[in-house]
Amino acid sequence: MKKKGRAALWALASLTLCTGLTVLLGILLLPAVIGRAPDRVGEEISGIDYYPDLPENCALLALGEEGEGALIYLDFADISVRVYPFAANAAEGAEALGYKIGYTMEISDRFLCRLCDRLGGVDMSVSGKTERFSSASLAPLLEKRPTEEEMLKISSAFFEKIAKTGLSSGDFMFIIEGVRTDLNYPVCYDWIGYLPELFSNCIFQ
């Protein structure tokens, strides 16, 4: 019985001693912990550099109602967009370029007008003067079968708008639900933060 009592006493004493040491160490070290600057993302931590993963480069095939369209290559490594327009047979033309098509979008004139309004209009030069086009002014231009030069101007206007304002997650949902496409939201979500800079370096081939 005495042995059991002695053992209990030693256990209690050991617990008290450990608790006291823990509190003492906490009092001594707390100011150092509080005063330490937090580690920042992007700096070298434990000898390892942190770099966020870039999205994979992707080739998008945009098709119009008459088979015209463009191959749009999003180059995240080079921070640029390369556009290959086709007045006809865009699918065949894109295939001949040798790119692996990631996703296809079938875009109607009506949807382009709706997208134009959602983006707050697009700016195009008319007779040397820059004018803001909404769906009301864009629809007649699309209806009369624009020339290749006019189609290039329209495309450039949309790309310049994206370079200025980007596309939100809601915009991507609007696009995915408004066109026939195999593009999906999780892929688009990874692109959002890169689009303004990407489309600021838009190269028409």
Order of alpha helices (4+ residues) and beta strands (2+ residues): alpha-beta-beta-beta-alpha-beta-alpha-beta-beta-alpha-alpha-alpha-beta-alpha-alpha-beta
